[in-house]
Amino acid sequence: MKAHDGMYIDGGWRPAAGTGTIEVVNPVDEQVLDRVPAGTAEDVDAAVRAARAALPAWAATPPAQRGARIGALRDALAARRQEIAETVTAELGAPLPFSQRVHADLPVAVAASYAELAAEHVFEERIGNSTVHHEPIGVVGAITPWNYPLHQIVAKVAPALAAGCTVVLKPAEDTPLVAQIFAEAVHEAGVPAGVFNLVTGLGPVAGQALAEHDGVDLVSFTGSTAVGRSIAATAGAAVKKVALELGGKSANVILPSADLGRAVATGVANVMSNSGQTCSAWTRMLVHTSQYDEAVALAAEAAAKYGDRIGPLVSARQRDRVRGYIEKGVAEGARLVAGGPESPRERGWYVSPTVLADVTPEMTVAQEEIFGPVLSILRYEDEEDALRIANGTVYGLAGAVWAGDDGEAVAFARRMDTGQVDINGGRFNPLAPFGGYKQSGVGRELGPHGLAEYLQTKSLQF
């Protein structure tokens, strides 16, 4: 793989304004893969100007034609499936089969959904004596994370294009190579010049410049709650809309009537997926006191099987952060039953699949997002106690409930303060709205609700 040495702006690759670069490092062997330009405010300004110039024509393009371009983008991404998977494996460290199944295939499915939604969405409706128009909000500044690098790009760019918006993308500096492949796919798909623009760079420089730019109408950000607060404050000063998908500390609630073995095994698999670098991961497992010891034993046994099946964390910084949380959990009284802070390999940024038992709700590992392969198991006395614990964090992104029948699980899930709940192992739905309550964010991604984030409403009375 060879990185571009410029930015994709106004339909072509152009030299960066500055000379700085960012090293892209393989987390498995700690070797430098390549370097990409470190974008500046000048690069961001050029990209935003291109997006603004392209906006009127793209917004006026019939939705079905916009959908056709997104469909062509889907095809271009599908044709590059192996290249995408290998690139994500190299820069993120995810095992290749996981990269193929999730990091390459899921974005194609999401793009396909918006190719259809662009043509099907109701952009105009009659309410009483009013005609209500749903119009593109304008230029979108999209700032994406490193953990699902292509999926998060598509989850922002595809609905924005379907809505008639133009986009400037600033991808995460740890995983920028797949973003460059995406820009190539956009070009191959025949998306008009200026409709999509890419600026690589550091968050405090290029990301901040994008969030502050007065030519940007909406900032869509996925990442930490701390950075989300900063972006919201910046946007608020300009009365600019934001869409924020932030942190999570999701509860996996296992009610006494559930199939305990299945619930625990699925819960452990969920936490270990993508090496635990998933904002919606069910990192708190809540088990009734009568089944607690059995659940802990099952979880420890399941976690041990993932030792050679998960990849490293994205960076040395992230590895050290996760190891620090494990150490803090033990220091606060948690019992280590699998894994631990010691590195399992001499090279690479690995953390062992870890299970902490005897975790109480007030512990740091039960309150803060760890973002690594670490599961905390908490006990509860009754359903009200379980609900109190499940809702007892500042987050509310996702979760799960297991019970003997779906009705019992749904009744509990309805009382959870969270944006998405899986019932008895329900499958992921790329059309369902994804987003959080409380400090997990503002707005929704995916499906028709994700498209609506990029629209504004005008009513005409006659």
N, C-alpha and C positions, 0 to 999 in steps of 0.2 A: 504494500500500500504506500502511496506517495501523496503527501499532503500538498494542497494548493498553497502557494506563497502569497496569495492575495485574498481579497474579499469578493463575494458574489453580490454585485450591486448593479441594478438597472439592466439585468439580463446578461451579464458577462462578468468574467473574473478581472479584477483590476488591482494594481499594486496597493498595498496598505499605505496609509499616510505616514506612519512611523516605521521605525526599524526594529522595534522590540518583537520578541518571539516568545512562545510558550512551549515548553517541552511536554510531549505526550509520552508517558512512561507506562510500560507493561507491568501490571501489578504482580505477575507470576514470577518474572525473573529480574525485575527492577531495572530493565534496560530501556534506554530512550528509543522510542519507535520513530518519532519524527518531531518536527516543530511546526507550529502554525503561527500566523501573525497575531500579535497582541494589539487588537484594535484600540483606537483612540476616539475621543469625542469627535474629531474631524471625520473619521470613518463612519461613525454613527450618524452624523449630520448628513453626509452624502447619501447614506442608505435611506434615511427618513425623507429626504427631499425626493429621491427616486420613487419612494412609495406614495408620497403625496401627489406627485405628477401622474402616477398611473391610476390613482384612485377613481377619478370620474368615469373613465372608460370601463374599468373593471366593475364598478358598482352598477353601471348601466347594462352590463352584459346579462342577457337572460339567464335565470338560475339554471336552467337545463344545460346551457352551454358551459356555465361554470362547473357544473357537475361532470360534464364530459372531460374537462381538463383534469379534474380530480381523479376521474377514472383512468385517464392516461397516466397520471402520477402513480396510481395504484399499480398499474401494469409495469411501469418502469421500476418501482421498488420490488415487485415480485420477481422481475427478471434478474435483479441483483441480490437475491436472497442469500446466496452463499457468501458473496463478498461482504454483505452487511453483517452476517453472523460472524464471520472471521474477524472483521474489524472490531465489532463490539467485544468479542472474546479477547482480542489483543489489547484494547485500551481500557476495558472494564475488568477483565479477568474472569468473566462468566464462562463456565464449561460450554464447549461448542454445541452439544445437543440442546442445552437450555437456550443458548443464543439463537439457534435455528428456530426453535419452537415458540419462543416468547419475544426475543428482541428483534427478530426478523419477520415472523409470521403475524404477530399481533398488530403491528403498524399497518400491514397490508389490509387486514380485516377492518381496521378503523377507517382507513382511507376509502375502502369500498363502501362502508356505511355512509360516508359523507358524499360520495358520488351519487348515491341514491337519494339521500336526504335533501341535497341541493335542489333536485327536481321536484321532490314531494312536499317540501315545507310550504306552509301557508304564509306567504309574505304579505297578504292583504286580506282583510276580513271586514264584514259589515256588522256593526253593533248599533242597534237602534237607528238613529238618523246620522250615524258617523261611519265613514270609511277609515279603517285603521291600517296604516302602512307600517310594516316592519322593515326598516332600512339599515344598511351597514353602518356601524358606528364610526368607521373611518380607518385610520392607520393604527395597526396593532403592534405594540412592542412585546415580543414573546421572549421570555427568559426561562430557559429549561435546565433541568438538573442532570446529573451524571448517572443516576441509578438505573433509569430506563430511558436511555438517551434518545433513541429514535421514536419510541412510543410516545414520549412526552412532546416531541416535536410535532408528530402527526396529530396528536390530540389537540394541539393548539392551532397549527397552520391549516389543517384540512377544514375545520368548521369556520375559521376566519375567511378562507377563500370561498367557501360555500355561501357565506353570508354576504359576500361582495366586498369584504375588507381587503386591504393590502397589508403586508407584513414585513417587519424587520425582526429577524431572529438573532438572539445572542445565546449560543449554546454554552453548556458548562465547559470550563477550561480543562477538566480532567478527561472529557470524552468528546473532543471536537471533530474527530475524523469522520465519524458516521454522519455528522451534520453536513460535512462537505459532500459526502455521497448523496445525501438528500437534495442538496442544491443542484447537483448534476442531474438527478432524476427529475427535478422540477423543470430544468432546462429541456431535457429530453421530452417531457410531457407537453411542451409547447405553451407553457404558462407565459403570458405576455411579460415583456421586460418591465421591471419595477414592481410587479405585483408581489414578488417574493424577493427578499434581500437577506444576505447572511453576513454578519460581522462577528468574527471570533475575537475573544478578548477576556480580560479579567473582570469579575463582577464589580469591584469597586471603581473600575474605570469605564469600560464599555457598558456594563450593565447599568451603572448609575447614570451615565450620560443618556442612555435610552429611556430610563424611567423619568428623567427630568426634562426630556426634550419637549418643547411646546408644540411640536408637530405630531406628537403621538397622542391618540385619542383614548386608547385603552392599554393598560399594562397587564399582561397575563404572566404570572410568575408561579413556578413550582419550586419549592425548596424549604429552607428552614423557617420556623416561625419568627425568629429574630430578624432575618433579612426581610421577610414578608411585612413585618411591622414598619421597617424603614421605608420600604417601597410604598406602603399605604400612606405613610406620613408625607412622603414626597408628592405622591399623586393627589393627596387631599389638599395640599397647599394650592394646587392648580385646579381643584375640583374636577379631577380626572378619574374615570372609572378604573377599577382594578378587579381582576379575577385572581384569587390566591388559593393555591392548593398547598397546604403547609404540613406541619408535623402530625404525628399520630402516636397513640399508645393504646391500641385497640384491645378490647377484652374478648376472650374466647370463653364463653360461659357454658359450662357443661352441667346441665341439670341432672338430678339423680336418676331420672328415667331414661337417660340417653344410653346409647351403646358406647360405653366408656372406652373400650379399646379403639374403636374407629375414631372417636372424637379426639383422643389424645394423639393417635398416629397422624391424623390429618392436621391437627394443630401444630405438631412439631414440624411437619413438612412445610407448612405455611411459613413458619418463622425462619426456617433454613433456606427457603427459596431466595435466589439471588444473593446468597450469603448474608441474609438478614437485612439487606439494603433496600427495604421496601417500606414506604411510609404507612401503608395500610396493614402491615403484618400484625397478626394476633399475638403480640408479645407478652400479654398477661393472660395466663390460663387460670380460670376460676373454677375450683372443684369443691363439691360439698365435703364437709369434714369427714363423713362416713366413708368416702371413697378416696380421700386425699392420698394416703400412703400408697395405694395401688396405682393411682394416677402418676405419682412421682416415679415409681419404679418403671412404669411403662414408658414415660417420657425419657428417662435416662437411657433406657434400652434403645429406644427409637433414635435418640440423638447420636448415640455412639455409631450408628450405621451411616451417618452422614460425614464421617471424618474425611474420607477420600472423595466425596461426591460434590462438595461445594468448592467454589473458587475462593480466591483471596478477596480482601477488601480493596477498595479502589485506590487507596493511597496509604503511605506510612502514617500520615496524620489521622486518617480514619481508623486505622488499626490501633494506634495508640489510644485514641479516644475510647474505643470499645473496650480495650483491655483495662483502661482506667475505671470504666463503669463496673466491670466484673469485680475488680479489686474493692471498689467502694461498696458493692453489694455485700460481699463477704464481711467487710469491716463493719457494716451496719447490722449484721446478724443473719444474713441469708446463708443457707447451707448449699455448698457446691456438690451436685450429684452427677454432673457430667461436664467434661471440658475444663475450662479454666483460663486464666490470663496468659499462661505460657504459650509461646509460639510453637505450633506443631511442626514447623519446617525451618530449616536454616536460611532459606531464601524465599522471598515473596512475602506479601503483606497478609498473612493468614491469621485467622483466629479460630480456635477449635469450637465446634458446635457445643454450646454451653447451656446447662439447665441449672437454675437456682431455685431451691425449695425453701420453705419456711419464710417466704417473702410476705411482708405485711404492707398494707396499702400506703403507709406514710414513707416507706423506704424510697430512696432516690431511684432505684431500678424499677420501681412500680409507678413512678411519676414522670420521669423524663425519657425522651426518645433516645434509644441507644444506637439504633441503625447498624446492627450487626447480628450475628447468629446467636442471640442470647434470649432464652425463654425464662420468664419469672412465673412461678406457680404459687397462687394464693388460695387459701381456704376460705369458705364461707359457711355460715350456720343455717341460713334459710334463704328463700328467694329475695326477700327484702334486703337482706344483708348483701347478697350477690349484686342486686341492682345498685345499692349504695356504692359498692366497690367499683363496679363497672363504670358508673357515671362520675367517679371521684377523681378525675384528672381534668386538666385544662383543655384536653383534646377531645375530639369527637369525629374521627374520620371514618372508621370502619369497625367491624366486629363480627362475631359469630355466636350463634346459640344452638345448642344440641339438646334434644329432648326425645322422649319416646314417640311422639307424633308431632307433625308440623304445626298443628294448632297451638299446642302448648308452647312451642318455641316462638311462634309468631307473637303470641300474647306477651311474652317477656320482651321480645325484640322491640315491640311498639313503645315500650317505656324507656328504651335506651336512648341516651342523648348522643346520637351518632348518625352520620350520613348514609351509611350502607351496612347492612347486616346480612350475612350468609346464614341461611337456615338449613341445618342438618347437612352441611356440605354442598350447598347450592353452587352451581357453576358460575363462573365469571360471565357477565353479560356486557359486551362492548357497546350496547345501546342504552344501558341503564345509566342514569345520572350518577356521577362520582364527585364527591366533595364533602366538606366537613362542617360540623357544628363548632361553636366556641372558637378556640385558637387554632383549629385545624383548617380554617380558611373561609373564603367568601366566594360564592358562585359554584357552578357545576361544570364538569367536563363530560364529554362523550354523549352520543345520541342527540336527539332533538333539543334536550336541555342545554347541551354543550353548544349547539348552534345558536340558541337564543342569547347566550352571553355576548355575542358579537353583533347584536342588533339593537337599534333604538327605535322608539315608537312615536309615530306621528298620527294624530287623528284629524280628519276633515269632516266638519259638520255641514250637512246640506239636506 
